[in-house]
């Protein structure tokens, strides 16, 4: 297990937490002073109330919580958020209501999940040829034979 420094920016912030010992994603909690309504097809920026120092060579990926997305139509607007290791500002999640009903987020609600992953950077360079593979240039659906 890796220690990750987290700085509280709002008094009622809840730090990320794993629901079980084998959870891949740590739950992220809405840091709200009052309930927030999100109308159909509307997106609202929801504060988390903390900043974090993700280690160099890692990235934080923010995913939807399956229950919130499938039962209440609420999920991150950008589908998967990427938090870079050098970002030190407050974390926010843009939550989008994909449904037809107004939904309400309560203070402290679990709204997304964070997965920390090793992240490689690359040196991109131009070349005239690429190596051959079994797939080759086969695109969308080409492997579903």
C-alpha positions as CSV (number, residue, x, y, z in Angstrom):
1,X,0.0,0.0,0.0
2,X,1.3,3.5,-0.9
3,X,0.9,6.6,1.3
4,X,-0.7,9.5,-0.6
5,X,-0.7,13.0,0.9
6,X,-4.1,14.6,1.0
7,X,-4.8,18.2,2.0
8,X,-8.2,19.2,3.5
9,X,-9.5,22.4,1.9
10,X,-13.0,22.3,3.3
11,X,-14.0,21.3,6.8
12,X,-16.5,18.7,5.8
13,X,-14.3,17.0,3.2
14,X,-14.3,13.2,3.3
15,X,-11.0,11.7,2.1
16,X,-11.1,8.9,-0.5
17,X,-11.8,5.5,1.0
18,X,-11.9,1.9,-0.2
19,X,-15.2,0.1,0.6
20,X,-13.5,-3.3,0.9
21,X,-10.0,-4.6,1.2
22,X,-10.1,-5.7,-2.5
23,X,-11.7,-2.6,-4.0
24,X,-9.8,-1.3,-7.0
25,X,-11.4,2.1,-6.7
26,X,-11.6,4.4,-3.7
27,X,-14.9,6.2,-3.2
28,X,-15.0,9.9,-3.7
29,X,-17.5,11.9,-1.7
30,X,-19.4,15.1,-2.5
31,X,-18.3,18.0,-0.2
32,X,-21.5,20.0,-0.1
33,X,-23.0,22.3,2.5
34,X,-26.6,21.5,1.2
35,X,-28.2,19.1,-1.2
36,X,-27.6,19.9,-4.9
37,X,-30.3,19.2,-7.6
38,X,-29.1,18.2,-11.0
39,X,-31.7,18.5,-13.7
40,X,-32.1,16.2,-16.7
41,X,-29.2,16.5,-19.1
42,X,-27.6,19.0,-16.8
43,X,-24.0,18.9,-15.5
44,X,-22.8,20.4,-12.2
45,X,-19.3,20.7,-10.8
46,X,-19.3,19.0,-7.4
47,X,-16.4,19.8,-5.0
48,X,-14.6,17.1,-3.1
49,X,-13.0,19.6,-0.6
50,X,-9.4,18.3,-0.9
51,X,-6.2,18.4,-2.9
52,X,-3.9,15.5,-3.3
53,X,-0.3,14.8,-4.3
54,X,-0.3,11.9,-6.6
55,X,3.2,10.5,-6.9
56,X,5.3,11.2,-10.1
57,X,4.9,8.3,-12.5
58,X,1.2,7.8,-11.5
59,X,-2.2,9.1,-12.5
60,X,-5.6,9.2,-10.9
61,X,-8.4,7.9,-13.0
62,X,-11.9,9.0,-11.9
63,X,-14.7,6.6,-12.9
64,X,-18.5,6.5,-12.3
65,X,-19.9,4.5,-9.4
66,X,-21.9,1.7,-11.0
67,X,-24.9,2.0,-8.7
68,X,-25.2,5.8,-9.1
69,X,-24.9,5.5,-12.9
70,X,-27.2,2.6,-13.4
71,X,-29.9,3.4,-10.8
72,X,-29.9,7.3,-10.8
73,X,-28.4,8.1,-14.2
74,X,-25.6,10.2,-12.6
75,X,-22.0,9.9,-13.8
76,X,-18.9,12.0,-14.5
77,X,-19.6,14.2,-17.5
78,X,-16.2,13.4,-19.1
79,X,-16.7,9.6,-18.6
80,X,-13.2,9.1,-17.2
81,X,-11.4,11.9,-15.5
82,X,-7.6,12.0,-15.5
83,X,-5.8,13.6,-12.6
84,X,-2.2,14.3,-13.4
85,X,0.6,13.8,-10.8
86,X,1.5,17.5,-10.8
87,X,-2.0,18.9,-10.1
88,X,-2.3,20.3,-6.6
89,X,-5.7,22.2,-6.8
90,X,-9.0,21.2,-5.3
91,X,-10.7,18.2,-6.9
92,X,-14.1,18.6,-8.5
93,X,-16.2,16.0,-10.4
94,X,-18.4,17.2,-13.2
95,X,-21.5,15.1,-12.5
96,X,-24.0,14.8,-15.4
97,X,-27.6,13.6,-15.2
98,X,-28.2,11.4,-18.2
99,X,-31.8,10.7,-17.2
100,X,-35.2,12.4,-17.5
101,X,-35.8,13.1,-13.8
102,X,-34.2,15.7,-11.5
103,X,-31.7,14.0,-9.2
104,X,-30.4,15.2,-5.8
105,X,-26.9,14.7,-4.4
106,X,-26.7,14.9,-0.7
107,X,-23.7,16.1,1.3
108,X,-21.2,13.3,1.7
109,X,-22.7,11.2,-1.1
110,X,-20.4,8.8,-2.9
111,X,-20.2,10.2,-6.4
112,X,-17.3,8.6,-8.2
113,X,-14.3,6.3,-7.6
114,X,-10.6,6.9,-7.9
115,X,-8.2,4.3,-9.4
116,X,-4.5,5.1,-9.1
117,X,-2.4,3.7,-12.0
118,X,1.2,3.7,-13.0
119,X,1.6,6.1,-15.9
120,X,4.3,6.0,-18.5
121,X,5.3,9.1,-20.6
122,X,6.7,8.6,-24.1
123,X,8.9,10.2,-26.6
124,X,6.8,10.4,-29.8
125,X,8.8,10.3,-33.0
126,X,8.0,10.2,-36.7
127,X,8.8,7.0,-38.7
128,X,8.1,5.9,-42.2
129,X,7.2,2.3,-41.2
130,X,5.7,0.5,-38.3
131,X,6.2,-3.2,-37.4
132,X,3.7,-5.7,-38.6
133,X,1.2,-7.4,-36.3
134,X,-1.5,-10.1,-36.7
135,X,-4.2,-7.4,-36.6
136,X,-2.4,-5.0,-38.8
137,X,-4.7,-2.1,-39.9
138,X,-7.9,-3.8,-38.9
139,X,-10.0,-1.2,-37.1
140,X,-13.3,-1.1,-35.3
141,X,-14.9,-4.6,-34.9
142,X,-12.0,-6.3,-36.8
143,X,-11.3,-8.8,-34.1
144,X,-14.9,-9.9,-33.5
145,X,-15.0,-12.7,-36.0
